[in-house]
């Protein structure tokens, strides 16, 4: 693939990385493909999981995050969940914070000290106001942005309770422009989700009989099955039972997907990006963080499909 010429120095390229839980690993592939094509983004903003990838990118830690994501599988993902009925969320914050320390940034890093201009968006729980993090502690910025209701406890920040920014601004194009971006490349992870997931899950179930059993994963699958059953199927629905209702988290995830899809369409109508990238990720579920390699590859493919339009735009 040929590299494109560098755009005019006065033209700042902004990258807006949207929300989407486990599908957000596709952002890594998007950035890698842009870099391969010689396109470097000057400003990066993120929402929810997009905030995590954006922070790693702005901190020159993307290669560390990519390595960490590719290590995730069913077994080591289990340590991130805590199923105590006394908790206000289902994610073990201590374990997740350790992951960030290793693969994203240190706990004391400031936004002002990052290699690129960076910002995230969160939602104030009481008022529904959109909160922008443009300075201060990076950890506070990303924790506040991805605190998905039901999975994470709300984050206390300066006397406010904050939750996932995807509830108000799933793809923060406006934030990129506020930081001075002349051209904004946006990545929308929710574009093909509504109405497709059930069909793809059925296909996945049908095709699963064609795959030979893997004895190495029998123990992990059995343990996962036990955890799912003892936690009242909070995380995964029983697709073999057509009469069983979706699990609690699947219901919550689908509802949030629908909400974010409509919010994104509305926001884009008023403030459209210059380039919209929509990776095809409808087969990856909310908590399937172990499918990072697939998500990353689809992020790369998405850029490759639109590369002629991207290069034309930035070279005008």
Secondary structure, 3 states (H helix, E strand, C coil): CCCCCCCCCCCCEEEEECCCHHHHHHHHHHHHHHHHCCCCCCEEEEECHHHHHHHHHHCCCHHHHHHHHHHCCHHHHHHHECCCCCCCCCECHHHHHHHHHHHCCCCCCEHHHCCCEEEEEEEECCCCCEEEECCCEHHHHHHHHCCCECCECCEEECCEEEEEHHHCCCCCHHHHHHCCCCEEEEECCCCCCCCCHHHHHHHHHHHHHHCCCCHHHHHHHHHHHHHHHHCCCCCCCCCCCCCCCCCHHHHHHHHHHHHHHHHHHHHHHHCCCCEEECCCCCCCCCCCHHHHHHHHHHHHHHHHHHHHHHHHHHCC
